[in-house]
Amino acid sequence: ATTLLYLAGILLLACQVAAGHTPRAPALALAIAAAGGTLVFYALIRFTAPLRLAPGVLAMLQSLFAIGCGMASYAIAGPTRAALLCMTVVIIAFCAIALRPRQTMFLSAVALAGMGAVMWWLQAVDPLRHPPEIEAMNFGSLSATLLSTALLSSEMTKLRRRMKRKKQELEKALETIRTLATIDELTALANRRHMNELLSAEERRQPPGARSCVALLDIDFFKQVNDRHGHALGGAVLREFAS
């Protein structure tokens, strides 16, 4: 998905170069840098385990690289530069999947600071092509959008973590229910229902005509143990025999 996003940006740059809005040399350099960065990060993703790179660290590096590409694109884009601001929002949304809310807010602040610096530099160097009021409005739009995206991503991350925690609790509860349904609480052996299932499965596993044997073990005079010494000691005897 990231590769497709970079490819779309490169194609848009090519269209701007063809229309005469963007100089050819900077656009070509940026396209090569974006393509090379994509290949580098793909290699890092494939070799995450040997390199011991945490997903959060890799996502942060990818995000900073993408923000840098977005800043360069805005600087050379010409009159269509405002349309590129949506790419910055997409970058933050992508990273929110792997990053914590604080990291997402940090990236949003970095993107705002970087794009703001580029906008200030453009209006300072060439105010005719980059009117200060236009750049100020672009910065205001980007600020509002990035802040909303960061807050929404933060809430989505909290919701995802809460759902993950609920899923873990549900799996633990199901495991407990499964144990209670198949294991005898006193002896920790298979209960009667589970034993019938095991015997049926064993019967189906046997080839046709095979002879099977089932051994039944009984404790002699066990009732006298309960009558003379009580059920607590009888339970202890059952547990010892079961072990």
C-alpha beads as a LAMMPS data file, in Angstrom:
LAMMPS data file: protein, C-alpha beads

243 atoms
242 bonds

1 atom types
1 bond types

-500.0 500.0 xlo xhi
-500.0 500.0 ylo yhi
-500.0 500.0 zlo zhi

Masses

1 110.0

Atoms # bond

1 1 1 0.000 0.000 0.000
2 1 1 2.863 2.370 0.782
3 1 1 4.482 1.560 -2.550
4 1 1 1.253 2.416 -4.360
5 1 1 1.087 5.729 -2.494
6 1 1 4.637 6.607 -3.530
7 1 1 3.897 5.539 -7.097
8 1 1 0.843 7.806 -7.207
9 1 1 2.950 10.711 -5.933
10 1 1 5.637 10.072 -8.568
11 1 1 3.034 9.970 -11.344
12 1 1 1.528 13.246 -10.134
13 1 1 4.984 14.804 -10.120
14 1 1 5.520 13.606 -13.696
15 1 1 2.238 15.231 -14.744
16 1 1 3.273 18.500 -13.107
17 1 1 6.636 18.387 -14.883
18 1 1 4.874 17.749 -18.201
19 1 1 2.548 20.699 -17.570
20 1 1 5.492 22.961 -16.775
21 1 1 4.554 23.594 -13.138
22 1 1 7.489 21.701 -11.590
23 1 1 11.188 21.770 -12.606
24 1 1 12.397 18.491 -14.036
25 1 1 15.657 17.999 -12.104
26 1 1 14.251 18.294 -8.534
27 1 1 11.262 16.138 -9.467
28 1 1 13.528 13.418 -10.868
29 1 1 15.740 13.513 -7.766
30 1 1 12.710 13.246 -5.492
31 1 1 11.266 10.351 -7.521
32 1 1 14.559 8.457 -7.295
33 1 1 14.784 9.118 -3.546
34 1 1 11.193 7.936 -2.983
35 1 1 11.697 4.769 -5.035
36 1 1 15.016 4.033 -3.337
37 1 1 13.550 4.614 0.106
38 1 1 10.686 2.258 -0.669
39 1 1 13.139 -0.497 -1.629
40 1 1 15.244 0.099 1.484
41 1 1 12.253 -0.093 3.812
42 1 1 10.951 -3.175 2.019
43 1 1 14.294 -4.866 2.685
44 1 1 14.186 -3.770 6.335
45 1 1 10.682 -5.197 6.693
46 1 1 11.734 -8.524 5.192
47 1 1 14.740 -8.761 7.532
48 1 1 13.097 -7.384 10.666
49 1 1 13.841 -10.503 12.733
50 1 1 17.607 -10.775 12.004
51 1 1 18.051 -7.027 12.453
52 1 1 15.909 -7.070 15.612
53 1 1 13.937 -4.038 14.516
54 1 1 10.785 -3.370 16.506
55 1 1 7.694 -2.665 14.354
56 1 1 7.198 0.659 16.106
57 1 1 10.748 1.800 15.335
58 1 1 10.427 0.767 11.699
59 1 1 7.076 2.535 11.385
60 1 1 8.544 5.699 12.905
61 1 1 11.469 5.674 10.453
62 1 1 9.130 5.123 7.517
63 1 1 6.928 7.960 8.710
64 1 1 9.777 10.446 9.024
65 1 1 11.032 9.521 5.560
66 1 1 7.551 9.919 4.084
67 1 1 7.083 13.292 5.793
68 1 1 10.405 14.414 4.328
69 1 1 9.253 13.374 0.850
70 1 1 6.015 15.268 1.404
71 1 1 7.899 18.418 2.380
72 1 1 10.091 18.181 -0.724
73 1 1 7.039 17.588 -2.930
74 1 1 5.292 20.639 -1.533
75 1 1 8.376 22.784 -2.095
76 1 1 8.603 21.992 -5.835
77 1 1 4.957 21.296 -6.710
78 1 1 3.923 24.753 -7.865
79 1 1 0.260 25.838 -7.967
80 1 1 -1.061 22.335 -7.197
81 1 1 0.917 22.060 -3.948
82 1 1 -2.126 22.317 -1.681
83 1 1 -3.450 19.006 -3.051
84 1 1 -0.327 17.272 -1.721
85 1 1 -1.221 18.095 1.876
86 1 1 -3.655 15.172 1.949
87 1 1 -0.646 12.855 1.520
88 1 1 0.656 14.034 4.903
89 1 1 -2.654 13.138 6.514
90 1 1 -2.535 9.676 4.909
91 1 1 0.981 9.171 6.297
92 1 1 -0.200 9.886 9.849
93 1 1 -3.198 7.577 9.393
94 1 1 -0.940 4.772 8.131
95 1 1 1.421 5.088 11.077
96 1 1 -1.327 5.117 13.681
97 1 1 -1.809 1.377 13.048
98 1 1 1.616 0.507 14.443
99 1 1 2.362 3.446 16.746
100 1 1 1.151 4.524 20.158
101 1 1 -1.048 7.626 20.498
102 1 1 1.846 9.717 21.835
103 1 1 4.028 8.683 18.914
104 1 1 1.257 9.613 16.488
105 1 1 0.931 13.033 18.111
106 1 1 4.711 13.459 17.909
107 1 1 4.675 12.643 14.198
108 1 1 1.842 15.099 13.650
109 1 1 3.867 17.797 15.404
110 1 1 6.930 16.959 13.283
111 1 1 4.862 17.094 10.095
112 1 1 3.327 20.424 11.068
113 1 1 6.689 21.916 11.997
114 1 1 8.328 20.666 8.806
115 1 1 5.558 21.749 6.463
116 1 1 5.275 25.069 8.284
117 1 1 8.991 25.695 7.779
118 1 1 8.691 24.886 4.069
119 1 1 5.689 27.195 3.685
120 1 1 7.453 30.038 5.485
121 1 1 10.558 29.582 3.333
122 1 1 8.526 29.575 0.116
123 1 1 6.657 32.777 0.915
124 1 1 9.864 34.431 2.082
125 1 1 11.866 33.510 -1.034
126 1 1 9.169 33.954 -3.691
127 1 1 6.126 35.837 -2.329
128 1 1 4.692 36.346 -5.820
129 1 1 4.323 32.629 -6.556
130 1 1 3.711 31.750 -2.911
131 1 1 1.573 34.503 -1.341
132 1 1 1.885 34.553 2.461
133 1 1 -1.901 34.524 2.983
134 1 1 -2.258 31.410 0.796
135 1 1 0.510 29.613 2.642
136 1 1 -1.048 30.627 5.971
137 1 1 -4.409 29.202 4.920
138 1 1 -2.751 25.997 3.713
139 1 1 -0.993 25.676 7.052
140 1 1 -4.248 26.266 8.926
141 1 1 -6.040 23.600 6.901
142 1 1 -3.198 21.129 7.453
143 1 1 -3.127 21.854 11.187
144 1 1 -6.859 21.256 11.637
145 1 1 -6.803 18.084 9.532
146 1 1 -3.719 16.608 11.188
147 1 1 -5.016 17.354 14.675
148 1 1 -8.348 15.681 13.897
149 1 1 -6.611 12.695 12.319
150 1 1 -4.231 12.302 15.256
151 1 1 -7.049 12.441 17.813
152 1 1 -9.182 10.005 15.840
153 1 1 -6.231 7.641 15.400
154 1 1 -5.572 7.818 19.126
155 1 1 -9.149 6.833 19.926
156 1 1 -9.005 4.019 17.359
157 1 1 -5.800 2.715 18.948
158 1 1 -7.386 2.729 22.400
159 1 1 -10.439 0.921 21.031
160 1 1 -8.262 -1.674 19.295
161 1 1 -6.302 -2.330 22.489
162 1 1 -9.499 -2.618 24.494
163 1 1 -10.897 -5.131 21.997
164 1 1 -7.639 -7.096 22.113
165 1 1 -7.801 -7.220 25.913
166 1 1 -11.441 -8.354 25.785
167 1 1 -10.494 -11.051 23.282
168 1 1 -7.743 -12.335 25.564
169 1 1 -10.135 -12.415 28.508
170 1 1 -12.706 -14.270 26.414
171 1 1 -10.133 -16.829 25.277
172 1 1 -9.067 -17.364 28.881
173 1 1 -12.696 -17.808 29.952
174 1 1 -13.324 -20.275 27.123
175 1 1 -10.253 -22.256 28.144
176 1 1 -11.553 -22.383 31.717
177 1 1 -14.981 -23.513 30.519
178 1 1 -13.370 -26.155 28.311
179 1 1 -11.380 -27.449 31.271
180 1 1 -14.436 -27.554 33.527
181 1 1 -16.387 -29.392 30.849
182 1 1 -13.799 -32.122 30.290
183 1 1 -11.782 -32.511 33.512
184 1 1 -12.970 -33.921 36.806
185 1 1 -12.425 -31.267 39.453
186 1 1 -11.427 -33.688 42.222
187 1 1 -9.009 -35.996 40.414
188 1 1 -7.955 -33.815 37.421
189 1 1 -8.701 -36.801 35.162
190 1 1 -11.039 -36.828 32.186
191 1 1 -14.646 -36.789 33.375
192 1 1 -17.290 -39.215 32.177
193 1 1 -18.457 -37.060 29.250
194 1 1 -14.922 -36.470 27.996
195 1 1 -13.997 -40.100 28.486
196 1 1 -16.937 -41.159 26.304
197 1 1 -15.709 -38.779 23.614
198 1 1 -12.189 -40.178 23.856
199 1 1 -13.446 -43.761 23.652
200 1 1 -15.561 -42.919 20.603
201 1 1 -12.600 -41.243 18.922
202 1 1 -10.384 -44.227 19.720
203 1 1 -12.993 -46.577 18.304
204 1 1 -13.142 -44.596 15.053
205 1 1 -9.351 -44.567 14.868
206 1 1 -9.060 -48.339 14.985
207 1 1 -8.885 -50.095 11.598
208 1 1 -11.771 -52.434 10.692
209 1 1 -11.554 -55.779 12.444
210 1 1 -9.039 -54.618 15.042
211 1 1 -9.468 -55.794 18.616
212 1 1 -9.480 -53.230 21.398
213 1 1 -9.250 -53.535 25.141
214 1 1 -10.591 -51.267 27.843
215 1 1 -9.360 -51.724 31.419
216 1 1 -11.572 -50.725 34.336
217 1 1 -9.897 -49.984 37.669
218 1 1 -11.809 -49.980 40.932
219 1 1 -10.787 -49.260 44.511
220 1 1 -11.838 -52.120 46.758
221 1 1 -13.895 -51.244 49.841
222 1 1 -13.763 -47.521 49.019
223 1 1 -17.167 -46.966 50.603
224 1 1 -15.727 -48.073 53.949
225 1 1 -13.054 -45.362 53.670
226 1 1 -15.754 -42.699 53.340
227 1 1 -17.891 -44.218 56.098
228 1 1 -15.066 -44.590 58.628
229 1 1 -12.853 -41.595 57.884
230 1 1 -15.138 -39.111 56.142
231 1 1 -15.430 -37.821 52.594
232 1 1 -12.452 -35.460 52.953
233 1 1 -10.070 -38.378 53.409
234 1 1 -11.954 -40.280 50.708
235 1 1 -11.278 -37.412 48.315
236 1 1 -7.589 -37.478 49.252
237 1 1 -7.482 -41.195 48.501
238 1 1 -9.082 -40.593 45.086
239 1 1 -6.579 -37.850 44.255
240 1 1 -3.619 -40.015 45.269
241 1 1 -4.951 -42.953 43.272
242 1 1 -5.560 -40.733 40.240
243 1 1 -2.007 -39.355 40.332

Bonds

1 1 1 2
2 1 2 3
3 1 3 4
4 1 4 5
5 1 5 6
6 1 6 7
7 1 7 8
8 1 8 9
9 1 9 10
10 1 10 11
11 1 11 12
12 1 12 13
13 1 13 14
14 1 14 15
15 1 15 16
16 1 16 17
17 1 17 18
18 1 18 19
19 1 19 20
20 1 20 21
21 1 21 22
22 1 22 23
23 1 23 24
24 1 24 25
25 1 25 26
26 1 26 27
27 1 27 28
28 1 28 29
29 1 29 30
30 1 30 31
31 1 31 32
32 1 32 33
33 1 33 34
34 1 34 35
35 1 35 36
36 1 36 37
37 1 37 38
38 1 38 39
39 1 39 40
40 1 40 41
41 1 41 42
42 1 42 43
43 1 43 44
44 1 44 45
45 1 45 46
46 1 46 47
47 1 47 48
48 1 48 49
49 1 49 50
50 1 50 51
51 1 51 52
52 1 52 53
53 1 53 54
54 1 54 55
55 1 55 56
56 1 56 57
57 1 57 58
58 1 58 59
59 1 59 60
60 1 60 61
61 1 61 62
62 1 62 63
63 1 63 64
64 1 64 65
65 1 65 66
66 1 66 67
67 1 67 68
68 1 68 69
69 1 69 70
70 1 70 71
71 1 71 72
72 1 72 73
73 1 73 74
74 1 74 75
75 1 75 76
76 1 76 77
77 1 77 78
78 1 78 79
79 1 79 80
80 1 80 81
81 1 81 82
82 1 82 83
83 1 83 84
84 1 84 85
85 1 85 86
86 1 86 87
87 1 87 88
88 1 88 89
89 1 89 90
90 1 90 91
91 1 91 92
92 1 92 93
93 1 93 94
94 1 94 95
95 1 95 96
96 1 96 97
97 1 97 98
98 1 98 99
99 1 99 100
100 1 100 101
101 1 101 102
102 1 102 103
103 1 103 104
104 1 104 105
105 1 105 106
106 1 106 107
107 1 107 108
108 1 108 109
109 1 109 110
110 1 110 111
111 1 111 112
112 1 112 113
113 1 113 114
114 1 114 115
115 1 115 116
116 1 116 117
117 1 117 118
118 1 118 119
119 1 119 120
120 1 120 121
121 1 121 122
122 1 122 123
123 1 123 124
124 1 124 125
125 1 125 126
126 1 126 127
127 1 127 128
128 1 128 129
129 1 129 130
130 1 130 131
131 1 131 132
132 1 132 133
133 1 133 134
134 1 134 135
135 1 135 136
136 1 136 137
137 1 137 138
138 1 138 139
139 1 139 140
140 1 140 141
141 1 141 142
142 1 142 143
143 1 143 144
144 1 144 145
145 1 145 146
146 1 146 147
147 1 147 148
148 1 148 149
149 1 149 150
150 1 150 151
151 1 151 152
152 1 152 153
153 1 153 154
154 1 154 155
155 1 155 156
156 1 156 157
157 1 157 158
158 1 158 159
159 1 159 160
160 1 160 161
161 1 161 162
162 1 162 163
163 1 163 164
164 1 164 165
165 1 165 166
166 1 166 167
167 1 167 168
168 1 168 169
169 1 169 170
170 1 170 171
171 1 171 172
172 1 172 173
173 1 173 174
174 1 174 175
175 1 175 176
176 1 176 177
177 1 177 178
178 1 178 179
179 1 179 180
180 1 180 181
181 1 181 182
182 1 182 183
183 1 183 184
184 1 184 185
185 1 185 186
186 1 186 187
187 1 187 188
188 1 188 189
189 1 189 190
190 1 190 191
191 1 191 192
192 1 192 193
193 1 193 194
194 1 194 195
195 1 195 196
196 1 196 197
197 1 197 198
198 1 198 199
199 1 199 200
200 1 200 201
201 1 201 202
202 1 202 203
203 1 203 204
204 1 204 205
205 1 205 206
206 1 206 207
207 1 207 208
208 1 208 209
209 1 209 210
210 1 210 211
211 1 211 212
212 1 212 213
213 1 213 214
214 1 214 215
215 1 215 216
216 1 216 217
217 1 217 218
218 1 218 219
219 1 219 220
220 1 220 221
221 1 221 222
222 1 222 223
223 1 223 224
224 1 224 225
225 1 225 226
226 1 226 227
227 1 227 228
228 1 228 229
229 1 229 230
230 1 230 231
231 1 231 232
232 1 232 233
233 1 233 234
234 1 234 235
235 1 235 236
236 1 236 237
237 1 237 238
238 1 238 239
239 1 239 240
240 1 240 241
241 1 241 242
242 1 242 243
